[in-house]
Amino acid sequence: MQLGQYPAPRHIIAHLSDPHLLAGGRRQYGVIDPEPGLRRALDRLSGLPEPPQAIVFTGDLADLGEPEAYERLRDLVEPVAADFGAQVVWVMGNHDERAAYSAAFFDAPSDAPQDRVYDVAGLRVVVLDTTLPGWHHGEITDDQLAWLADVLATHAPHGTLLAMHHPPVPLPLDGANVTIELDGQDRLAAVLEGTDVRSILAGHLHYSTHATFAGIPVSVASASCYAVALATPGRFHSAVDGHTAMSMVHLYDDGAGGVPGAPVVHSTLPLGDAPEITGYPSELAAELGKLTKEERRELLSRKGAVARHLRAELRESAEVPALE
């Protein structure tokens, strides 16, 4: 059902990051149980208007790289993905361990970089392992860049998403993470120039942020376990039990809505609960679909019309407040 000027997106991708699962029910910093946040993130997927075709996890899947934590992650994620018919795309993070990661997810234990290519209904998802064993900052080897250039030399039917852990972005509000950022970003930019990469997905920072890199949109998903609170007075770095979020990516065809180019929309979905101050039931969308564009404008755009009509015909209960 198309209510606005844009048709439905061709691809819908759920972007989660940094679950940091631990084996044995242990807690991060002795405080955070990482599993409930991941469950909340997966639960949010059931509220989407349309299900995702892929769920991309951009690294730090297990806090200590434990095989049991990877097994638990698969137990939680894969049934949800199967219900949606969605592929799961795993990405290495600096807290992950290559041998245990590759054994858990690909039944092929290896200490080599975990770079892979996925096809999601014609959208290519390239996974680039930016980790450096034994360190928390990121690097990309010359061999990896050569591999990436070879992959991107041929365009995919609907373009490419590049998924990596360390984001190639400046960190103007985050002096603490500068020390563990991705090195050699200029070398990566040179490889990406002129390719069909439509967006870059990353994690690592534990807060949502957006940027451009070599002219390509970058979306960094916050963590599902705990978040970093930027600009906290008196604190160089502040990690908090809250403000967690996930992201969604909607990719449209070239020329969608009559606009040149192929739009990519990144949306941040907070995972914490908050009191609703106003809202309308899901059934309202179907009711709006029965109206003409002009009727919808009269109902929802003309000042004062919304409250009158909703109170008279579409309200969920007597408690629906006016929007005037």
N, C-alpha and C positions, 0 to 999 in steps of 0.2 A: 504494500500500500504506500503510494507516494503522496505525501502531503505537501512537500515543498518543491522547490525547483530542481533538486537533485534526485536522480534515481537511486535505487539501492546500491550500496557498494558491491564491487565484485568480490572482494576479499575482506574477511573479518579475522583479526588476529588478537588473541589475548596475550598480554605481555606481563609476566610476573618475574620477580627477581629476588634474589637473596633470602631464601627461606631459612638457611643456616640450621638445618635440622641436626639434632644431636641424638646419639644412641642412648638407650637406658634411661630415658626420661630426664636427663640432665638439663640444666638451665644455663643460658648464656649469662655470664657475669654473676651467676648464682641467683638471678632474678627472673629472666625472661624464658618462658616455655615457648619455643618457636612454633610448635605445631598448631595451636589455636589460630594464629594469624594466617597460616597457610590454609586452614580449613575455611576461614572467613573469605579469603580470596577466591577459593574454589566455589564457595556458596554464591558469591556475587555473580558468577557466570550464569546461574539459573535465572537471574533477573534480566538478562539481555533480551532485547527484542528479537534478535536473530543469533543463533549459536555461532561460536568461533569455528573456523576451519582448522586452526592450529593454536596450540598453547605453547608459547616460547618462554623458557626460563633462562634468563641471562646471568647464570652463574651463582657461585656461593650456595650451591645446593645443600651441601653438608658442611657444618661449621668446622669439623676436624677431619673431613674426608673419610669418615668411617663407613665400611661396607653396610653395616646395619642401618645407618641413617639413609643411605641411598635406597636400600630395600624398602624402608618405611616410606620414603618419598614416592617411589613407584606405586606402592600399595594405595596411597592417598590420591595420587594424580591420575593414574591410568584408567581406573573405572569411570571417573568423571569425564575424561577425554573420550572414552569409548561411548558413553551415553550421548555425546554430541557428535560422534563420528569425526573427532578432531585428531590431527596428528600432534604428537608431543615433540618439541624441539628442545634438546638439552644443550646447554653451553657451559663450558668450564669457567670457574671463578678462582680467585687467588686462594680461597679457603679449601678448594677441592684438591684432591690428589689424583693425578692422571691414571695411575694403574688401577686404583679402586674404582674410579669414575668409569673408565672404559670397560672394566670387567662387569660393573653393575648394569650399565645401560646398553652395551654393545657386545657383551660376552667375548671381549677380545682385549685382555689386559695389555696395556702398552704405556710406555713412558714418553711416547712421541706426542707432539701437539695434536689436539683433538679438533681438527678442522673437518667440516663435513658440508654436504650440499643436500638440501631437501627440495622437493617439488610439491607445492601446495596449489593444486588446480591451476598450474601454469605460472604461479608466482614462485620464483626461486628464493629460497632462504639459505643464505650462506652463513655458516657458523665459523667464526674465526677465534681460535684459542689465543688470547692475549696474555696468558699467565706465564710466569717465570718460576720454575720450581725452586722452592726455598725462599721466595720473596713475595711481598704483597704488591709491589708496583707491577706495571705491565710492560711487555715488550713484544715485538713481532719480528721474527727472523727474516733474513733475506729469502730463504727458501719458501717461507710462508707467503711472503709478498709475491714471489714469482708464481706460486700456486694460485693465489687469488687473482693475479692478472690474467692467468690462463683461463680460469673459470669465467671471468667477466668479459673475456674477449668475444664471446658469443652472447648476444642478448637473449633473455628469456621472454616467452610470450607476453607476460604481464609484468616484466621488470623483476628487480631483486630487492630483498631486504637483507641487510648485513646485520647479523646478531653477534655481539661480543660483550665481554664483561666490563672491561675498562673503557669508559666513554672518552671519545676524542673531543673534548670540550674544555674551554677555560673554566676555572673554578673561582670566580670573583668573590664569593661569599664563604669560601671553604678552604682556608689556609691549611687546615690539618691534612686534608686528603691530597694536597698538591704533592706531598712527598711520595705518595703511592699512586700517582696518576700514570697514564700510558705514555711511555717514552717513544720518541721517533714518530710523532704524529705527522710530520711533514712528509715522511716516506710513504705513509699510508695515503695521504691526500694525493700524492702523485699517481698512485695506482688507481685511485677511484675516479680521477678526472676523465670525463667523457664516457663513463660507463652507464649502465642502466640501473644503478643503485638508486632506489626511490626514497629510502630512509634507512637510518642506522638505529638499532635498538641496543641499549646497554643497561647496566646496573651499577653495582659497586658503591655508589655514593650514599645509599640509604635515604635519599630524598628525591622527589620528582623534579626534573628540570628539562628544559628544551633548548636547543641551539641549532646552528647550522655548522656544518663542517665540509669544506670544499664545495660549498653551495648545496649540500645535501641536508635535509632535516634530520636532527638527532633527537631521540626521545629516551630519557633515562627514567626507568621505573624505580620507584621507591621500594624498600624492602617490606616483606610481609611480617618480619619478626619484630624489629624496632626501627625507629627513624632517627635521623640527625636533625636537630632543631637549629636552623641557621639563625644568625644574628641574635643569639641569646646574650643579653647584657652581662658582661663580666666573665664570659666563657669563650675560650679559644675553640673548644669543641664540646658539644653537648649531645649525648645520645639519650633518647627518651622512650619511655614505654607508651607510645602513642604516635599519632600522625602517620600511621602506616598506610600504604596505598598500592594499587596495581594500576596498570594502564591498558587501554584498548587502542587498536590500530584499525582504521577503516580505509581501504584503498579503493579508489574509484577509477573507472575507465577514462581514457583520454577523451576530453571534450564533454565530460559529464556536466549536465546543467547548461550546456552551451558555452562553457568557459574553456578556453585553451588550456592544455596541460592535463595531467592526471592527478587530481587532488589526493592528498594523504592527510588523514585527520588522526591526531593523537589525543586521547581523553584520559584524564586521571580519575580513577575511582577510589575514593577513600574507603578504608576498611573498617574504621571505627563507627560505632553507633552515635547518632545525634537525634535529638527530638525533632519531629516534624512539626513545623508551624503552619503549613498549609499544603494541600496536595489533592490529587484527584485519582480515582480508581483507574486501573488499566483499561477497563471497558470504554473509557472516554475516547481512546484512539479509534476504536471501531465506529463509534458514533460520528466522530469527525470525518471518517472516511466516506460516510454517506452524503456529506455535504459538498457543495461546489466550493471552489477556491474563494469565490466572492462571499459565500455564506460563512466560510471559516473566518475570513477577514472581518466580517461584520460581528461575528461572535467573539473572536479573540483579539482583534486589533483595535476595534473602536473603543475608545476610553469609556468605561462605565458599563459596557455591554456584557462583559464577562461575568461579573458578579450577579447581575440580574438573571441571566440565562441559566447559570449553573445552579443558583438557588431554586429556580423554578423547575428545571427539568433534569439536570445531570448530577446533582449533588449526591455524594455518597451517604451522607447522614445530615441531621440537623446541625451538626457541629462545623460544617464547611464554612470557613470565614469568607467575607467579601474581599475582593482584590482591589477595590477602589482606593 
